[in-house]
Amino acid sequence: MALRQICQWSFNPTIETELPEGTPPYIENDAP
């Protein structure tokens, strides 16, 4: 069920999300 929702969210252009556009707000970590 969750995979189906993720696929619809990713590939259906009519679905709008509340996520902001742009790069994610995180700091890259050098640790492996």
NULORO-569735 format. One record per atom (N, C-alpha, C): atom name; residue in one letter; x, y, z. Coordinates in steps of 0.2 Angstrom, whole numbers, plus 5000, padded with zeros to 4 digits. Each point is the difference from the previous one (the first is absolute). Example, Ala and Ser with C-alpha at 12.3 -4.5 7.8 and 13.67 -1.06 7.14 Angstrom:
<koltor a="N" r="a" u="5066" v="4972" w="5039"/>
<koltor a="CA" r="a" u="4996" v="5006" w="5000"/>
<koltor a="C" r="a" u="5004" v="5006" w="5000"/>
<koltor a="N" r="s" u="4998" v="5005" w="4996"/>
<koltor a="CA" r="s" u="5004" v="5006" w="5001"/>
<koltor a="C" r="s" u="4996" v="5005" w="5003"/>
***
This chain:
<koltor a="N" r="m" u="5004" v="4994" w="5000"/>
<koltor a="CA" r="m" u="4996" v="5006" w="5000"/>
<koltor a="C" r="m" u="5004" v="5006" w="5000"/>
<koltor a="N" r="a" u="5005" v="5000" w="5004"/>
<koltor a="CA" r="a" u="5005" v="5006" w="5001"/>
<koltor a="C" r="a" u="5004" v="5001" w="4993"/>
<koltor a="N" r="l" u="5002" v="4995" w="4997"/>
<koltor a="CA" r="l" u="5004" v="5000" w="4994"/>
<koltor a="C" r="l" u="4995" v="5003" w="4994"/>
<koltor a="N" r="r" u="4994" v="4998" w="5000"/>
<koltor a="CA" r="r" u="4995" v="5003" w="4995"/>
<koltor a="C" r="r" u="5000" v="5007" w="5001"/>
<koltor a="N" r="q" u="4999" v="5003" w="5006"/>
<koltor a="CA" r="q" u="4999" v="5007" w="5001"/>
<koltor a="C" r="q" u="5006" v="5004" w="4998"/>
<koltor a="N" r="i" u="5006" v="4997" w="5002"/>
<koltor a="CA" r="i" u="5006" v="5003" w="4998"/>
<koltor a="C" r="i" u="5001" v="5001" w="4992"/>
<koltor a="N" r="c" u="4998" v="4995" w="4997"/>
<koltor a="CA" r="c" u="5001" v="5000" w="4993"/>
<koltor a="C" r="c" u="4995" v="5005" w="4997"/>
<koltor a="N" r="q" u="4994" v="5000" w="5002"/>
<koltor a="CA" r="q" u="4995" v="5005" w="4998"/>
<koltor a="C" r="q" u="5002" v="5007" w="5001"/>
<koltor a="N" r="w" u="5003" v="5001" w="5006"/>
<koltor a="CA" r="w" u="5003" v="5007" w="5002"/>
<koltor a="C" r="w" u="5006" v="5002" w="4995"/>
<koltor a="N" r="s" u="5004" v="4995" w="4999"/>
<koltor a="CA" r="s" u="5006" v="5001" w="4996"/>
<koltor a="C" r="s" u="4998" v="5001" w="4992"/>
<koltor a="N" r="f" u="4995" v="4997" w="4997"/>
<koltor a="CA" r="f" u="4999" v="5000" w="4993"/>
<koltor a="C" r="f" u="4994" v="5003" w="4998"/>
<koltor a="N" r="n" u="4995" v="5002" w="5005"/>
<koltor a="CA" r="n" u="4994" v="5003" w="4998"/>
<koltor a="C" r="n" u="5001" v="5008" w="5000"/>
<koltor a="N" r="p" u="5000" v="5003" w="4995"/>
<koltor a="CA" r="p" u="5001" v="5008" w="5000"/>
<koltor a="C" r="p" u="4994" v="5004" w="5003"/>
<koltor a="N" r="t" u="4994" v="4996" w="5001"/>
<koltor a="CA" r="t" u="4994" v="5004" w="5002"/>
<koltor a="C" r="t" u="5001" v="5000" w="5008"/>
<koltor a="N" r="i" u="5004" v="4996" w="5003"/>
<koltor a="CA" r="i" u="5000" v="5000" w="5007"/>
<koltor a="C" r="i" u="5005" v="5006" w="5003"/>
<koltor a="N" r="e" u="4998" v="5004" w="5004"/>
<koltor a="CA" r="e" u="5005" v="5005" w="5002"/>
<koltor a="C" r="e" u="5001" v="4999" w="5008"/>
<koltor a="N" r="t" u="5007" v="5001" w="5002"/>
<koltor a="CA" r="t" u="5002" v="4998" w="5007"/>
<koltor a="C" r="t" u="5001" v="5007" w="5003"/>
<koltor a="N" r="e" u="5001" v="4999" w="5007"/>
<koltor a="CA" r="e" u="5002" v="5006" w="5004"/>
<koltor a="C" r="e" u="5007" v="5001" w="5001"/>
<koltor a="N" r="l" u="5004" v="4996" w="4996"/>
<koltor a="CA" r="l" u="5007" v="5000" w="5001"/>
<koltor a="C" r="l" u="5003" v="5006" w="4996"/>
<koltor a="N" r="p" u="5005" v="5004" w="5003"/>
<koltor a="CA" r="p" u="5002" v="5006" w="4997"/>
<koltor a="C" r="p" u="5005" v="4998" w="4994"/>
<koltor a="N" r="e" u="5000" v="5004" w="4995"/>
<koltor a="CA" r="e" u="5005" v="4999" w="4994"/>
<koltor a="C" r="e" u="5007" v="5002" w="5002"/>
<koltor a="N" r="g" u="5005" v="4997" w="4997"/>
<koltor a="CA" r="g" u="5007" v="5001" w="5001"/>
<koltor a="C" r="g" u="5004" v="4995" w="5003"/>
<koltor a="N" r="t" u="5006" v="5001" w="5002"/>
<koltor a="CA" r="t" u="5004" v="4995" w="5003"/>
<koltor a="C" r="t" u="4998" v="4999" w="5008"/>
<koltor a="N" r="p" u="5000" v="4994" w="5002"/>
<koltor a="CA" r="p" u="4998" v="4998" w="5007"/>
<koltor a="C" r="p" u="5005" v="5004" w="5005"/>
<koltor a="N" r="p" u="4997" v="5002" w="5006"/>
<koltor a="CA" r="p" u="5004" v="5003" w="5005"/>
<koltor a="C" r="p" u="5004" v="4996" w="5004"/>
<koltor a="N" r="y" u="5005" v="4997" w="4998"/>
<koltor a="CA" r="y" u="5004" v="4996" w="5004"/>
<koltor a="C" r="y" u="5008" v="5001" w="4999"/>
<koltor a="N" r="i" u="5004" v="4998" w="5004"/>
<koltor a="CA" r="i" u="5007" v="5001" w="5000"/>
<koltor a="C" r="i" u="5003" v="4993" w="4998"/>
<koltor a="N" r="e" u="5004" v="5000" w="4995"/>
<koltor a="CA" r="e" u="5003" v="4994" w="4998"/>
<koltor a="C" r="e" u="5005" v="4997" w="5005"/>
<koltor a="N" r="n" u="5000" v="4994" w="5002"/>
<koltor a="CA" r="n" u="5005" v="4997" w="5005"/>
<koltor a="C" r="n" u="5005" v="4997" w="4996"/>
<koltor a="N" r="d" u="5007" v="5001" w="5002"/>
<koltor a="CA" r="d" u="5005" v="4996" w="4997"/>
<koltor a="C" r="d" u="5001" v="4993" w="5002"/>
<koltor a="N" r="a" u="4997" v="4998" w="5006"/>
<koltor a="CA" r="a" u="5001" v="4993" w="5002"/>
<koltor a="C" r="a" u="4996" v="4995" w="4995"/>
<koltor a="N" r="p" u="5003" v="4995" w="5000"/>
<koltor a="CA" r="p" u="4998" v="4995" w="4995"/>
<koltor a="C" r="p" u="4993" v="4997" w="5003"/>
***
